[in-house]
Amino acid sequence: MELTQALQQIQPSYIREILSDAQAEGVISLAGGLPDGNTFPIALMEQSLKSLPERPALFQYGHTAGFAPLLDYFREQYQLLENHQALVCTGSQQGLDLIARAFVNPGDKVVMEAPSYLGALQVFGLAQANVISVSQQADGPNLEELEACFANQAPKLFYAVPDFHNPTGVSWSLAVRHKVAQLCQQYGVTLVEDVPYRELRFKGEMLPLVSSFCPDQALVLRSYSKIAAPGMRMGVVTGKDEWIAPLIKVKQCADLHSSVPMQAVLLDLLRHPHFDQHIATLRSIYQERYQCLAEQLRAKLPQGCAFNEVEGGMFIWVTVPECDDFALAKAALKNKVAVVPSTVFYQQGEKITPALRLNFTNATVEELAEAVDRLVTVIKAECGVK
């Protein structure tokens, strides 16, 4: 049976494909955006999981919007406005897909920073959106480009990851957050604010959500994959009632509702008296690993390479001399270190800055040090630098 034209245009996920190779014996993987499995709060969930057989009502069909007590928790925790509500999703990735299906027609213009999150490029590609890229600077999107785009292109959505951007790790400054919110309101562009890494800040000041400055002009995606466990597939999208209602309708068509038992377990976890300490422990572990990776890169990267300092999240972005970054990543894998080339984070035909995305959350400090040695050897050989 022939595939749809839209699906034929979607390239397979390099990251998903490389994960199997990255799990081969002896390979140190800095490729996937994986949290450390040893940090999953299984102990904090143990009692909740054990009690599930005593709560048979959780195994009946549920409401599409979500488990009512969990929705009440979200309303209080995220201080939702009276005219706003939450929708529980099967991971925040589903929330993004629901937004595209509910609001994006073929040819509609969607703005994204370049480089950008591969999963978002795929979702909007499948929706046949006209994706328009704006360049990214050290403190967020290029505001001149963004305003010109809003003024001249009249896009429907601006998708962004303002806290520890995937793949670059960039966090928007407070001034940029204010300005983007003002531009979205001025030009009637809906901000889709994706914040899966927000709680993973291990340095610096927690800045307000961009959407807090334009709440009625934004939809917010939150994920529990990075702070709980990705296998639970739990996320939430929040926004004003009139925008969440269509998402509920699409979700009803897609999967009726997300797992009710998992929603109940998530609620118990979020309310657990030791959950805040779990987050603090995560931040401490990830900060130690980031510092190790940064120190190794600072000391060993060859000339022509550079990397960005980050204050949280899961990734470091290493720019390299002009080269075939795809071939570089493949050579690295042969040398038993898995990384992701910058090419996959750009639209086809866009000007690409040769770079590699390195994950620092799923390898030990010893593995990170060895990974840098292996990677540097490959960069020197492939890029012809010392």
C-alpha positions as CSV (number, residue, x, y, z in Angstrom):
1,M,0.0,0.0,0.0
2,E,1.4,3.4,-1.0
3,L,2.3,5.8,1.8
4,T,0.8,9.3,2.0
5,Q,2.8,12.0,0.2
6,A,3.3,13.7,3.6
7,L,4.9,10.7,5.2
8,Q,7.1,10.0,2.2
9,Q,8.7,13.4,2.8
10,I,9.6,12.6,6.4
11,Q,13.2,11.3,6.9
12,P,13.7,8.5,9.4
13,S,15.0,9.7,12.8
14,Y,18.8,9.4,12.7
15,I,18.7,9.4,16.5
16,R,16.3,6.5,16.8
17,E,18.3,4.6,14.2
18,I,21.6,5.2,15.8
19,L,20.4,4.1,19.3
20,S,20.6,0.5,18.4
21,D,24.2,0.9,17.2
22,A,25.0,3.0,20.2
23,Q,24.1,0.1,22.5
24,A,26.7,-2.2,20.9
25,E,29.3,-3.5,23.3
26,G,32.1,-1.0,24.0
27,V,30.3,2.0,22.5
28,I,30.0,5.1,24.7
29,S,26.8,6.9,23.7
30,L,26.4,10.7,23.8
31,A,23.7,10.5,21.2
32,G,20.2,10.0,22.5
33,G,18.6,12.5,24.9
34,L,18.4,9.8,27.6
35,P,18.1,10.5,31.3
36,D,20.2,8.2,33.5
37,G,18.1,5.1,34.2
38,N,19.7,4.7,37.6
39,T,18.1,7.9,38.7
40,F,14.5,6.9,37.9
41,P,12.5,7.4,41.1
42,I,11.3,3.8,41.3
43,A,11.6,3.7,45.1
44,L,9.3,6.8,45.3
45,M,6.8,5.1,43.1
46,E,7.0,1.6,44.7
47,Q,4.0,2.0,47.1
48,S,1.9,3.6,44.4
49,L,2.6,0.8,41.9
50,K,2.0,-1.9,44.5
51,S,-1.4,-0.3,45.4
52,L,-2.7,-0.4,41.8
53,P,-4.4,-3.8,42.1
54,E,-6.4,-2.3,45.0
55,R,-7.7,0.5,42.8
56,P,-9.6,-1.3,40.0
57,A,-11.4,1.8,38.9
58,L,-8.1,3.1,37.5
59,F,-8.3,0.3,34.9
60,Q,-11.6,1.4,33.4
61,Y,-11.9,3.8,30.5
62,G,-11.1,7.4,31.6
63,H,-11.8,11.0,30.6
64,T,-9.9,12.1,27.5
65,A,-8.6,15.3,29.2
66,G,-7.1,13.2,31.9
67,F,-7.3,11.8,35.5
68,A,-9.3,14.4,37.4
69,P,-7.1,14.6,40.5
70,L,-4.0,15.0,38.3
71,L,-5.7,17.8,36.4
72,D,-6.6,19.5,39.7
73,Y,-2.9,19.2,40.7
74,F,-1.8,20.8,37.4
75,R,-4.2,23.7,37.9
76,E,-2.8,24.4,41.3
77,Q,0.8,23.6,40.6
78,Y,1.0,25.7,37.4
79,Q,-1.4,28.4,38.6
80,L,-3.5,28.1,35.5
81,L,-5.7,31.1,34.8
82,E,-9.4,30.7,35.2
83,N,-9.9,30.5,31.4
84,H,-7.1,27.9,31.0
85,Q,-7.0,24.2,31.3
86,A,-4.7,21.1,31.0
87,L,-4.8,18.1,28.8
88,V,-2.8,15.0,29.8
89,C,-0.8,13.6,26.8
90,T,1.0,10.3,26.1
91,G,4.3,12.2,26.4
92,S,4.6,15.9,25.4
93,Q,5.5,14.7,21.9
94,Q,1.9,13.7,21.5
95,G,0.9,17.1,22.7
96,L,2.9,18.6,19.9
97,D,1.3,16.2,17.4
98,L,-2.2,17.2,18.6
99,I,-1.4,20.9,18.2
100,A,-0.2,20.3,14.6
101,R,-3.3,18.2,13.8
102,A,-5.7,20.6,15.3
103,F,-4.4,23.9,14.1
104,V,-2.0,23.4,11.1
105,N,-3.3,23.1,7.6
106,P,-1.0,22.2,4.7
107,G,1.0,25.3,3.8
108,D,0.4,27.1,7.1
109,K,3.6,28.9,8.2
110,V,5.3,27.7,11.4
111,V,8.4,29.5,12.7
112,M,11.2,27.6,14.4
113,E,14.8,28.4,15.5
114,A,17.5,26.8,13.4
115,P,18.8,24.4,14.4
116,S,15.7,22.9,16.0
117,Y,14.3,19.8,17.8
118,L,14.1,17.0,15.3
119,G,10.8,15.7,16.7
120,A,9.2,19.0,16.0
121,L,10.5,19.2,12.5
122,Q,9.0,15.8,11.9
123,V,5.6,16.7,13.4
124,F,5.3,19.9,11.4
125,G,6.6,18.2,8.3
126,L,4.0,15.5,8.6
127,A,1.4,18.3,8.9
128,Q,2.8,19.7,5.6
129,A,3.5,23.0,7.3
130,N,5.7,25.6,5.7
131,V,8.4,25.8,8.3
132,I,10.3,29.1,8.4
133,S,13.6,29.2,10.2
134,V,15.2,32.1,12.2
135,S,18.7,31.9,13.4
136,Q,19.6,31.4,17.0
137,Q,22.0,33.6,19.0
138,A,23.6,33.1,22.4
139,D,20.5,34.4,24.3
140,G,17.8,33.1,22.0
141,P,16.3,33.8,18.6
142,N,17.6,36.6,16.4
143,L,14.9,39.2,17.3
144,E,15.3,41.2,14.1
145,E,14.8,38.2,12.0
146,L,11.9,37.1,14.1
147,E,10.0,40.4,13.9
148,A,10.6,40.6,10.2
149,C,9.2,37.1,9.8
150,F,6.2,37.8,11.9
151,A,5.5,41.1,10.1
152,N,6.1,39.8,6.5
153,Q,5.2,36.1,6.6
154,A,2.1,36.2,9.0
155,P,2.9,32.7,10.5
156,K,0.4,30.8,12.6
157,L,2.8,29.4,15.2
158,F,6.2,29.9,16.7
159,Y,7.6,26.7,18.2
160,A,10.4,27.2,20.7
161,V,12.4,25.5,23.5
162,P,13.5,28.5,25.6
163,D,15.0,26.6,28.4
164,F,18.1,24.5,27.5
165,H,17.3,24.2,23.8
166,N,17.5,20.9,22.0
167,P,20.0,20.6,20.4
168,T,22.2,23.7,21.4
169,G,21.5,24.0,25.1
170,V,20.8,27.8,24.7
171,S,18.6,29.4,27.3
172,W,16.8,32.6,26.4
173,S,17.6,35.7,28.4
174,L,14.8,37.5,30.3
175,A,14.9,40.4,27.8
176,V,14.4,38.0,24.9
177,R,11.5,36.3,26.7
178,H,9.8,39.7,27.2
179,K,10.3,40.7,23.6
180,V,9.2,37.4,22.0
181,A,6.0,37.5,24.1
182,Q,5.4,41.1,23.0
183,L,5.9,40.2,19.3
184,C,3.6,37.2,19.6
185,Q,0.9,39.5,21.0
186,Q,1.6,42.3,18.5
187,Y,1.4,40.1,15.4
188,G,-1.1,37.5,16.6
189,V,1.3,34.5,16.5
190,T,0.7,31.6,18.8
191,L,3.7,30.6,20.9
192,V,4.1,26.9,21.4
193,E,6.5,26.8,24.4
194,D,8.1,23.4,24.9
195,V,9.8,23.1,28.3
196,P,11.0,19.4,28.8
197,Y,14.3,20.4,30.4
198,R,13.2,23.4,32.5
199,E,13.5,21.6,35.9
200,L,17.1,20.4,35.0
201,R,18.6,23.8,35.8
202,F,21.7,23.3,37.9
203,K,23.2,26.8,37.7
204,G,21.9,30.3,37.5
205,E,18.5,31.8,38.0
206,M,15.2,30.1,37.0
207,L,13.6,32.5,34.6
208,P,9.9,33.0,34.0
209,L,8.2,31.1,31.2
210,V,7.9,33.1,28.0
211,S,4.2,32.3,28.1
212,S,3.8,34.0,31.5
213,F,4.1,37.3,29.6
214,C,1.5,36.3,26.9
215,P,-0.7,33.6,28.5
216,D,-3.6,33.9,26.2
217,Q,-1.3,33.8,23.1
218,A,0.5,30.5,24.1
219,L,0.3,26.8,24.5
220,V,2.8,25.2,26.9
221,L,4.1,21.6,26.6
222,R,5.6,19.9,29.7
223,S,7.2,16.5,30.0
224,Y,7.8,14.1,32.8
225,S,10.2,11.9,30.9
226,K,13.2,13.8,32.1
227,I,12.3,14.2,35.8
228,A,10.3,10.9,36.3
229,A,10.7,8.2,33.7
230,P,10.3,8.3,29.9
231,G,8.6,4.8,29.8
232,M,5.7,6.3,31.7
233,R,4.9,8.4,28.6
234,M,3.4,11.3,30.6
235,G,3.1,14.9,29.4
236,V,0.7,17.8,29.6
237,V,-0.3,20.7,27.4
238,T,-1.9,23.8,28.9
239,G,-3.5,26.8,27.4
240,K,-6.8,28.7,27.2
241,D,-10.0,26.6,27.1
242,E,-10.9,27.4,23.5
243,W,-7.5,26.0,22.3
244,I,-7.4,22.9,24.5
245,A,-10.9,21.9,23.5
246,P,-9.9,21.0,19.9
247,L,-6.9,19.1,21.2
248,I,-9.2,17.0,23.4
249,K,-11.3,16.2,20.3
250,V,-8.2,15.2,18.3
251,K,-6.8,13.1,21.2
252,Q,-10.2,11.3,21.5
253,C,-9.8,10.3,17.9
254,A,-6.1,9.3,18.4
255,D,-6.1,7.1,21.6
256,L,-9.2,8.0,23.7
257,H,-7.0,8.9,26.7
258,S,-3.6,8.3,28.2
259,S,-3.0,5.5,30.7
260,V,-5.0,6.2,33.8
261,P,-2.9,4.0,36.1
262,M,0.2,5.8,35.0
263,Q,-1.5,9.2,35.6
264,A,-2.4,8.1,39.1
265,V,1.2,6.9,39.7
266,L,2.5,10.2,38.4
267,L,0.3,12.1,40.7
268,D,1.5,10.1,43.7
269,L,5.1,10.7,42.6
270,L,4.6,14.5,42.2
271,R,3.0,14.7,45.6
272,H,5.6,12.4,47.3
273,P,7.4,14.3,50.1
274,H,10.8,13.3,48.7
275,F,10.1,14.2,45.1
276,D,11.8,17.7,45.5
277,Q,14.9,15.9,46.8
278,H,14.8,13.6,43.8
279,I,15.0,16.7,41.5
280,A,17.8,18.2,43.5
281,T,19.8,14.9,43.2
282,L,19.2,14.8,39.5
283,R,20.5,18.3,39.1
284,S,23.6,17.5,41.2
285,I,24.4,14.4,39.2
286,Y,23.9,16.1,35.9
287,Q,25.9,19.2,36.9
288,E,28.9,16.9,37.8
289,R,28.7,15.2,34.5
290,Y,28.3,18.4,32.6
291,Q,31.4,19.9,34.3
292,C,33.4,16.8,33.5
293,L,32.5,16.9,29.9
294,A,33.0,20.7,29.6
295,E,36.5,20.4,31.3
296,Q,37.5,17.6,29.0
297,L,36.4,19.5,25.9
298,R,38.0,22.7,27.0
299,A,41.3,20.9,27.5
300,K,41.3,18.6,24.4
301,L,39.2,20.0,21.5
302,P,41.4,20.7,18.5
303,Q,41.7,24.1,16.9
304,G,38.7,25.3,15.0
305,C,36.3,23.7,17.5
306,A,34.2,25.4,20.1
307,F,31.3,24.5,22.5
308,N,28.7,26.4,24.4
309,E,28.6,26.7,28.2
310,V,25.2,25.7,29.6
311,E,23.4,26.0,32.9
312,G,21.3,22.9,32.7
313,G,19.5,20.6,30.4
314,M,21.1,17.6,28.8
315,F,23.2,18.7,25.8
316,I,26.4,20.5,24.7
317,W,26.7,21.7,21.2
318,V,30.2,21.4,19.7
319,T,30.9,23.3,16.5
320,V,33.6,21.8,14.3
321,P,35.6,23.0,11.2
322,E,33.9,22.8,7.8
323,C,33.3,19.1,7.1
324,D,30.7,16.5,6.3
325,D,29.3,16.2,9.8
326,F,27.3,13.1,8.9
327,A,30.5,11.3,7.9
328,L,32.2,12.6,11.1
329,A,29.5,11.1,13.2
330,K,29.7,7.8,11.4
331,A,33.5,7.8,11.9
332,A,33.0,8.5,15.6
333,L,30.7,5.5,15.9
334,K,33.3,3.3,14.3
335,N,35.7,4.6,17.0
336,K,33.0,3.6,19.6
337,V,31.6,6.9,20.5
338,A,28.0,7.8,19.4
339,V,27.1,11.5,18.7
340,V,24.5,13.3,16.6
341,P,25.5,15.4,13.6
342,S,24.0,18.9,13.3
343,T,22.5,18.1,9.8
344,V,19.6,16.3,11.4
345,F,18.4,19.4,13.2
346,Y,18.0,21.5,10.1
347,Q,15.5,21.4,7.3
348,Q,16.7,20.0,4.0
349,G,18.4,22.7,1.9
350,E,19.1,25.0,4.9
351,K,22.6,26.3,5.5
352,I,24.1,24.1,8.1
353,T,26.7,24.9,10.8
354,P,28.9,21.8,11.1
355,A,28.4,20.6,14.7
356,L,27.8,17.7,17.0
357,R,25.2,17.4,19.8
358,L,26.6,15.7,22.9
359,N,24.4,14.3,25.7
360,F,26.0,14.3,29.1
361,T,23.2,12.8,31.3
362,N,23.5,9.1,30.4
363,A,27.2,8.4,30.8
364,T,29.5,8.3,33.9
365,V,32.3,10.8,34.3
366,E,34.8,8.1,33.4
367,E,32.9,7.3,30.2
368,L,32.6,11.0,29.3
369,A,36.4,11.5,29.6
370,E,37.0,8.4,27.4
371,A,34.4,9.5,24.9
372,V,36.1,12.9,24.5
373,D,39.4,11.2,23.8
374,R,37.8,9.0,21.1
375,L,35.9,11.9,19.6
376,V,38.9,14.2,19.4
377,T,40.9,11.5,17.6
378,V,38.1,11.3,15.0
379,I,37.7,15.1,14.6
380,K,41.5,15.5,14.0
381,A,41.4,12.8,11.4
382,E,38.2,13.8,9.6
383,C,38.6,17.5,9.7
384,G,42.4,17.6,9.2
385,V,43.1,19.7,12.3
386,K,45.6,19.5,15.1
